[in-house]
């Protein structure tokens, strides 16, 4: 006879949240806190051939993907009604996993698109081909999205962005820093190889290397006109309102009325935003003076490059050799199941997310997170009051913004409808294209209509979090709410150091160098006094200089590379604010008896807080990936998010007795004081 457990069963005592095997106790924490806090983890989790970087975030993302695979396997094993959501998931996944069919099809799935492009004879044909590509979500030359109107944040308008570079960033084309010279050569080699694999050279009469050089020359022209990533961080500079008539007068080779009518958003349009007018003017010039054969090569490459991951293994391998090996340093591609799972997740993220939440996200985790978030909001309000550099007028506005923030935890209250998404058993690439078109129709349908604040910008299975200034919301998907970020079985000191800082980080984004320019309603509106803005700018410069001086990479092959304090400023402000706000929230909770004040595993609650923070950024990384991220990512590398960020925090210095002469020491007058 079985004896059932009853309510008298006691819960296990809470742990410290600090795993001893993650530490490197041979390191001097006062000189290199990152090595001390993360050295054990790095030793126990060496980079395998599949990864260019592997850290705490990546480990959770891998776990989430394994959970998705389990869900897909379960769905695929059932007898599903044709056309049902389960049937679409299973069909999409199975066709992506059908290696034999993919090898037989080769380049066949993209040939109709290449033939259409090769049939272009004049500028009218070029324009029609461009319209068709954009309607399907292939953003050659420029891209169009629906985003909030900076003057009326509760309405969506069309935003036109610079786009169209196969290397993703202008600096790869224009600078010789790091590995950029080899990357450009490798990119031309990739194009040459894949043009030949499709037979597009035979269709056009040009040799594969000639087609590649055409594309490289044309994309370099586009790159020269594009804003830098730093310039694109300025929300004022990237807001340039035009009517359709005004835009056409500026760029007469771009028939904006025809364009917006074709993609289905002309109705109700009063104006739209061109984020980078200088670049769009160069696109206009290119449409007027570029030979049709160059556009054939450029458009064809957009199709080939976008499709390569969904074709036969020769395309997949060529694509990986460049984007995986040369660009990021990975040695082998991810297993097919991971790649296909990621594709299905990208196409039907909320459908999988609903199943993910049912299986893997406990209700009590959401409840505990809600309490943590409210504690962090309270603490940020206290930090605002403590800011000596800010006047009462601006503080009142800051409080007003904080009081209207929308909090999203775990999963959305309503799920996206995928009934109009068509998935067939014809080709993997064809399903990707139908999914892209479905997503574009969905996104375009929001333009010129009110913003729906209930919609999420991430799926529940995403290991990340975000703040959106135009909706003034913070979001924490279910997948990030697990160790090392959030541990239901750990004392709250570690949780405040990990997920608490993440919460504080996202809250602080509302007050970083970009977020502070938006008011409580999400409008681009200056709510600061002139003196407070000047004080903020003076304080933020401390972080700019600290991260400019930080070493991102010191490698025999690639040389000495420093961080980019300007590009990463928003994230560094958010880290700094998150640390201060969450530390205060922890002490507020301690006063209420919600945090164990005693030492656990030899560490005080204050020490556990900072050790847990550092553990979030534990990672190993290849030199190529460090180069790539330093050039393109607005986040600093993990080591610098610990060793450069923490000396700015007086509470850290005091918690570990850091003194002048120690590597982690920073003089008090050099520590930044913002939030």
ZAZA-682702 format. One record per residue (C-alpha): x, y, z; residue in one letter. Coordinates in steps of 0.1 Angstrom, whole numbers, padded with zeros to 4 digits, always signed. Layout:
BEGIN
XYZa
...
***
This chain:
BEGIN
+0000+0000+0000x
+0015+0033-0010x
+0018+0061+0015x
+0011+0095-0001x
+0031+0126+0010x
+0011+0151+0029x
+0012+0188+0035x
+0034+0181+0066x
+0064+0176+0043x
+0091+0202+0049x
+0109+0220+0021x
+0146+0217+0019x
+0165+0247+0034x
+0175+0273+0009x
+0211+0271-0006x
+0235+0300-0009x
+0231+0300-0046x
+0269+0300-0051x
+0283+0268-0066x
+0318+0261-0053x
+0329+0244-0085x
+0322+0276-0105x
+0349+0294-0086x
+0386+0295-0091x
+0399+0300-0056x
+0435+0300-0068x
+0428+0335-0084x
+0431+0367-0063x
+0396+0381-0064x
+0410+0415-0055x
+0429+0416-0088x
+0407+0396-0111x
+0372+0391-0098x
+0360+0375-0130x
+0385+0348-0129x
+0378+0341-0092x
+0340+0340-0097x
+0339+0323-0131x
+0372+0304-0135x
+0358+0271-0123x
+0329+0273-0147x
+0351+0282-0176x
+0374+0252-0168x
+0345+0229-0165x
+0328+0242-0197x
+0355+0244-0223x
+0345+0255-0258x
+0336+0226-0281x
+0339+0227-0318x
+0303+0238-0323x
+0305+0271-0304x
+0324+0303-0309x
+0312+0315-0274x
+0297+0294-0247x
+0285+0310-0215x
+0257+0309-0189x
+0232+0325-0214x
+0243+0299-0241x
+0239+0270-0217x
+0203+0280-0209x
+0196+0286-0246x
+0208+0251-0253x
+0185+0237-0226x
+0156+0257-0240x
+0163+0242-0275x
+0164+0207-0261x
+0130+0214-0245x
+0116+0226-0278x
+0129+0195-0295x
+0111+0174-0270x
+0079+0193-0276x
+0083+0189-0314x
+0090+0152-0310x
+0058+0148-0290x
+0038+0168-0315x
+0052+0148-0344x
+0044+0115-0328x
+0007+0123-0327x
-0020+0118-0353x
-0025+0155-0362x
-0054+0170-0382x
-0041+0183-0415x
-0036+0221-0413x
-0037+0221-0375x
-0010+0240-0356x
+0005+0207-0345x
+0005+0195-0381x
+0023+0226-0392x
+0050+0223-0366x
+0055+0186-0374x
+0055+0191-0412x
+0079+0220-0411x
+0103+0202-0388x
+0102+0169-0407x
+0109+0185-0440x
+0138+0203-0426x
+0152+0171-0412x
+0147+0152-0445x
+0184+0153-0455x
+0179+0129-0485x
+0153+0152-0501x
+0173+0183-0495x
+0203+0167-0513x
+0182+0157-0542x
+0166+0192-0546x
+0199+0210-0544x
+0194+0246-0557x
+0160+0237-0573x
+0139+0255-0547x
+0154+0289-0556x
+0157+0286-0593x
+0124+0302-0601x
+0135+0333-0582x
+0169+0334-0600x
+0152+0330-0634x
+0129+0359-0626x
+0158+0381-0616x
+0178+0371-0647x
+0149+0382-0669x
+0152+0418-0658x
+0160+0441-0688x
+0156+0476-0676x
+0150+0499-0646x
+0113+0492-0645x
+0121+0455-0642x
+0146+0462-0614x
+0119+0482-0595x
+0093+0454-0599x
+0118+0428-0587x
+0127+0450-0556x
+0090+0454-0547x
+0085+0416-0549x
+0115+0409-0527x
+0103+0434-0501x
+0068+0420-0501x
+0083+0386-0493x
+0106+0400-0465x
+0138+0401-0485x
+0152+0435-0478x
+0176+0443-0506x
+0188+0480-0506x
+0167+0490-0476x
+0142+0476-0451x
+0107+0486-0439x
+0093+0479-0405x
+0064+0490-0384x
+0073+0509-0352x
+0059+0535-0329x
+0056+0571-0340x
+0081+0590-0318x
+0057+0619-0316x
+0027+0597-0309x
+0039+0565-0294x
+0005+0548-0293x
+0004+0547-0331x
+0026+0526-0354x
+0041+0541-0385x
+0064+0528-0413x
+0101+0531-0406x
+0126+0528-0435x
+0161+0516-0425x
+0194+0511-0442x
+0199+0475-0451x
+0212+0453-0479x
+0247+0443-0468x
+0256+0406-0468x
+0283+0412-0442x
+0258+0430-0420x
+0279+0460-0410x
+0295+0488-0430x
+0329+0485-0411x
+0336+0451-0426x
+0337+0468-0460x
+0355+0500-0450x
+0381+0493-0424x
+0412+0470-0421x
+0409+0465-0383x
+0411+0430-0368x
+0403+0404-0394x
+0384+0425-0419x
+0407+0421-0448x
+0405+0383-0447x
+0367+0386-0441x
+0363+0406-0473x
+0383+0381-0493x
+0364+0352-0478x
+0331+0369-0486x
+0340+0372-0523x
+0352+0336-0523x
+0318+0325-0508x
+0299+0344-0534x
+0320+0330-0562x
+0315+0295-0550x
+0277+0297-0546x
+0271+0316-0578x
+0288+0287-0595x
+0268+0261-0575x
+0235+0276-0587x
+0245+0280-0623x
+0236+0317-0622x
+0269+0324-0641x
+0256+0303-0670x
+0223+0321-0670x
+0239+0356-0672x
+0271+0349-0692x
+0293+0363-0664x
+0319+0341-0646x
+0311+0334-0609x
+0341+0356-0598x
+0328+0385-0620x
+0294+0383-0604x
+0310+0382-0569x
+0331+0413-0577x
+0300+0431-0590x
+0282+0425-0557x
+0312+0434-0535x
+0317+0467-0554x
+0280+0475-0551x
+0277+0466-0515x
+0308+0487-0507x
+0291+0516-0523x
+0261+0511-0501x
+0283+0507-0470x
+0300+0540-0476x
+0267+0558-0474x
+0254+0540-0443x
+0254+0553-0408x
+0277+0538-0383x
+0263+0517-0355x
+0271+0545-0331x
+0252+0571-0352x
+0222+0548-0353x
+0221+0549-0314x
+0208+0585-0316x
+0170+0584-0316x
+0168+0621-0325x
+0190+0617-0356x
+0172+0585-0368x
+0138+0602-0367x
+0131+0620-0399x
+0094+0623-0408x
+0083+0625-0445x
+0051+0625-0463x
+0050+0602-0494x
+0052+0633-0516x
+0081+0648-0497x
+0101+0615-0499x
+0094+0612-0536x
+0106+0647-0542x
+0139+0638-0524x
+0143+0604-0540x
+0125+0605-0574x
+0138+0570-0584x
+0119+0555-0555x
+0082+0556-0562x
+0071+0555-0526x
+0034+0555-0534x
+0038+0524-0556x
+0061+0508-0529x
+0037+0513-0500x
+0007+0503-0521x
+0025+0471-0531x
+0033+0460-0496x
-0002+0470-0484x
+0003+0499-0461x
-0005+0530-0482x
-0041+0531-0469x
-0043+0555-0440x
-0006+0566-0442x
-0001+0602-0434x
+0037+0601-0430x
+0066+0577-0424x
+0101+0578-0410x
+0133+0575-0430x
+0159+0566-0403x
+0189+0573-0425x
+0180+0599-0453x
+0216+0602-0465x
+0217+0564-0472x
+0183+0564-0489x
+0195+0592-0512x
+0224+0570-0522x
+0200+0541-0529x
+0180+0566-0551x
+0212+0574-0570x
+0221+0538-0574x
+0187+0530-0589x
+0193+0557-0614x
+0229+0550-0625x
+0236+0512-0618x
+0237+0488-0647x
+0209+0462-0648x
+0235+0434-0648x
+0248+0446-0614x
+0213+0445-0600x
+0209+0410-0614x
+0240+0399-0595x
+0231+0418-0563x
+0195+0406-0562x
+0205+0370-0570x
+0230+0370-0542x
+0204+0382-0518x
+0182+0352-0527x
+0211+0327-0526x
+0226+0340-0494x
+0192+0341-0477x
+0184+0306-0488x
+0217+0288-0483x
+0209+0275-0448x
+0177+0258-0461x
+0192+0240-0492x
+0214+0210-0498x
+0245+0204-0477x
+0269+0219-0502x
+0252+0253-0497x
+0249+0248-0459x
+0286+0239-0457x
+0298+0268-0479x
+0277+0292-0459x
+0291+0278-0426x
+0327+0279-0437x
+0324+0317-0441x
+0298+0329-0415x
+0306+0302-0390x
+0343+0295-0393x
+0359+0326-0407x
+0336+0352-0391x
+0331+0337-0356x
+0357+0309-0353x
+0334+0279-0349x
+0349+0247-0360x
+0318+0226-0369x
+0282+0234-0377x
+0254+0228-0353x
+0236+0195-0357x
+0208+0195-0381x
+0181+0191-0354x
+0193+0223-0337x
+0193+0243-0369x
+0158+0230-0379x
+0144+0235-0344x
+0156+0272-0345x
+0139+0276-0379x
+0106+0263-0367x
+0109+0284-0335x
+0115+0315-0357x
+0085+0307-0378x
+0060+0297-0350x
+0076+0310-0318x
+0045+0317-0298x
+0029+0284-0309x
+0058+0265-0294x
+0060+0290-0265x
+0025+0281-0254x
+0035+0245-0252x
+0068+0254-0236x
+0051+0273-0208x
+0026+0245-0201x
+0054+0220-0197x
+0083+0239-0182x
+0072+0271-0164x
+0059+0267-0129x
+0032+0292-0117x
+0051+0299-0085x
+0081+0312-0105x
+0060+0339-0120x
+0045+0349-0086x
+0080+0352-0071x
+0093+0372-0100x
+0064+0396-0097x
+0074+0403-0061x
+0111+0408-0072x
+0101+0432-0099x
+0080+0453-0076x
+0109+0454-0051x
+0132+0466-0079x
+0108+0493-0090x
+0106+0505-0054x
+0144+0505-0051x
+0149+0525-0084x
+0125+0551-0071x
+0147+0554-0040x
+0178+0557-0062x
+0162+0584-0081x
+0155+0603-0049x
+0192+0598-0038x
+0206+0612-0071x
+0224+0644-0060x
+0231+0655-0095x
+0194+0657-0104x
+0169+0685-0096x
+0135+0678-0081x
+0117+0688-0113x
+0134+0660-0133x
+0131+0636-0104x
+0094+0641-0104x
+0093+0633-0142x
+0115+0603-0136x
+0091+0590-0109x
+0061+0595-0132x
+0078+0574-0159x
+0086+0547-0134x
+0051+0546-0121x
+0036+0539-0156x
+0060+0511-0166x
+0044+0479-0180x
+0058+0446-0166x
+0056+0414-0186x
+0067+0381-0169x
+0068+0346-0183x
+0044+0346-0212x
+0018+0367-0230x
-0019+0367-0219x
-0030+0362-0255x
-0013+0341-0281x
-0006+0348-0318x
-0029+0332-0344x
-0011+0311-0370x
-0042+0299-0389x
-0031+0318-0420x
+0004+0304-0421x
+0006+0278-0448x
+0031+0249-0444x
+0034+0223-0472x
+0053+0192-0478x
+0071+0206-0509x
+0105+0221-0498x
+0121+0234-0467x
+0130+0267-0484x
+0095+0271-0497x
+0081+0269-0461x
+0107+0294-0449x
+0096+0318-0477x
+0059+0313-0468x
+0067+0319-0432x
+0086+0351-0440x
+0057+0364-0461x
+0033+0355-0433x
+0054+0375-0408x
+0057+0405-0432x
+0019+0406-0437x
+0015+0404-0399x
+0040+0432-0393x
+0027+0454-0421x
-0009+0450-0409x
+0001+0469-0377x
+0013+0500-0396x
-0010+0531-0394x
-0029+0515-0365x
-0027+0518-0327x
+0000+0500-0308x
-0011+0469-0290x
+0008+0469-0257x
-0002+0434-0250x
+0020+0420-0277x
+0054+0406-0268x
+0087+0413-0285x
+0102+0379-0274x
+0088+0344-0271x
+0086+0326-0237x
+0114+0302-0246x
+0139+0331-0253x
+0168+0333-0228x
+0169+0371-0226x
+0149+0402-0214x
+0142+0436-0228x
+0130+0471-0222x
+0111+0490-0250x
+0111+0528-0246x
+0082+0534-0269x
+0058+0513-0249x
+0077+0518-0216x
+0077+0481-0208x
+0100+0455-0194x
+0097+0419-0203x
+0112+0387-0188x
+0104+0355-0208x
+0100+0322-0189x
+0132+0307-0202x
+0155+0332-0183x
+0137+0325-0150x
+0159+0296-0140x
+0195+0292-0126x
+0219+0309-0128x
+0196+0338-0132x
+0167+0328-0109x
+0169+0299-0084x
+0138+0290-0066x
+0159+0270-0041x
+0184+0297-0033x
+0185+0325-0007x
+0174+0358-0022x
+0208+0374-0020x
+0220+0354-0050x
+0187+0360-0068x
+0191+0397-0063x
+0226+0395-0077x
+0215+0376-0108x
+0179+0381-0120x
+0176+0411-0097x
+0204+0429-0116x
+0188+0418-0149x
+0155+0434-0137x
+0173+0465-0126x
+0193+0465-0159x
+0161+0466-0180x
+0145+0492-0157x
+0176+0514-0161x
+0173+0512-0199x
+0144+0536-0194x
+0169+0561-0181x
+0201+0553-0201x
+0215+0577-0228x
+0188+0566-0253x
+0159+0556-0230x
+0160+0589-0211x
+0149+0607-0242x
+0115+0591-0241x
+0088+0602-0217x
+0063+0581-0197x
+0041+0576-0228x
+0069+0565-0250x
+0072+0597-0270x
+0105+0612-0280x
+0103+0641-0256x
+0128+0661-0236x
+0116+0660-0200x
+0150+0670-0184x
+0162+0704-0172x
+0192+0716-0192x
+0214+0713-0161x
+0203+0678-0153x
+0210+0667-0189x
+0245+0683-0187x
+0251+0664-0154x
+0240+0632-0169x
+0263+0636-0199x
+0293+0644-0177x
+0286+0613-0156x
+0281+0589-0185x
+0315+0600-0199x
+0331+0581-0170x
+0317+0549-0183x
+0326+0557-0219x
+0363+0562-0210x
+0364+0531-0187x
+0351+0508-0215x
+0372+0525-0242x
+0402+0516-0221x
+0391+0480-0214x
+0409+0453-0234x
+0384+0432-0255x
+0411+0410-0271x
+0449+0406-0269x
+0457+0380-0295x
+0489+0372-0314x
+0471+0370-0347x
+0446+0399-0344x
+0465+0422-0321x
+0453+0444-0292x
+0416+0454-0295x
+0399+0477-0270x
+0363+0480-0262x
+0340+0506-0277x
+0326+0527-0248x
+0304+0548-0270x
+0287+0519-0288x
+0282+0499-0255x
+0272+0529-0234x
+0235+0521-0230x
+0242+0486-0219x
+0270+0497-0195x
+0247+0523-0180x
+0221+0496-0175x
+0246+0473-0159x
+0257+0500-0135x
+0222+0510-0126x
+0211+0474-0123x
+0238+0467-0098x
+0230+0497-0077x
+0192+0493-0078x
+0192+0456-0071x
+0217+0459-0042x
+0195+0485-0026x
+0165+0462-0032x
+0183+0433-0015x
+0190+0455+0016x
+0153+0465+0016x
+0144+0428+0016x
+0170+0421+0042x
+0153+0446+0065x
+0121+0426+0061x
+0138+0393+0069x
+0135+0381+0033x
+0173+0376+0029x
+0195+0355+0052x
+0219+0380+0068x
+0243+0352+0079x
+0272+0339+0059x
+0264+0309+0037x
+0292+0288+0023x
+0316+0313+0037x
+0301+0343+0020x
+0282+0373+0034x
+0249+0382+0016x
+0267+0411+0000x
+0294+0389-0013x
+0269+0363-0026x
+0252+0391-0044x
+0283+0401-0065x
+0294+0365-0070x
+0259+0356-0084x
+0262+0387-0107x
+0295+0376-0120x
+0283+0340-0126x
+0258+0353-0151x
+0286+0364-0174x
+0308+0333-0172x
+0318+0323-0207x
+0346+0311-0230x
+0350+0328-0263x
+0371+0325-0295x
+0392+0354-0307x
+0372+0357-0339x
+0339+0359-0319x
+0354+0385-0296x
+0364+0406-0327x
+0330+0402-0342x
+0311+0411-0310x
+0334+0441-0303x
+0327+0455-0337x
+0290+0448-0339x
+0275+0443-0305x
+0262+0470-0282x
+0270+0448-0252x
+0305+0446-0237x
+0322+0412-0234x
+0314+0392-0203x
+0347+0397-0186x
+0344+0435-0189x
+0309+0434-0177x
+0324+0422-0144x
+0359+0435-0141x
+0352+0469-0155x
+0317+0474-0142x
+0322+0463-0105x
+0350+0487-0095x
+0326+0515-0102x
+0303+0502-0074x
+0314+0512-0039x
+0294+0485-0023x
+0314+0458-0042x
+0347+0474-0031x
+0335+0474+0005x
+0321+0438+0003x
+0355+0423-0006x
+0378+0448+0011x
+0393+0460-0022x
+0421+0485-0015x
+0443+0509-0034x
+0469+0489-0053x
+0445+0460-0060x
+0436+0453-0096x
+0399+0458-0089x
+0405+0491-0072x
+0391+0523-0086x
+0395+0556-0067x
+0361+0569-0054x
+0363+0601-0074x
+0366+0580-0106x
+0335+0559-0099x
+0304+0569-0119x
+0273+0581-0101x
+0241+0578-0122x
+0212+0557-0110x
***
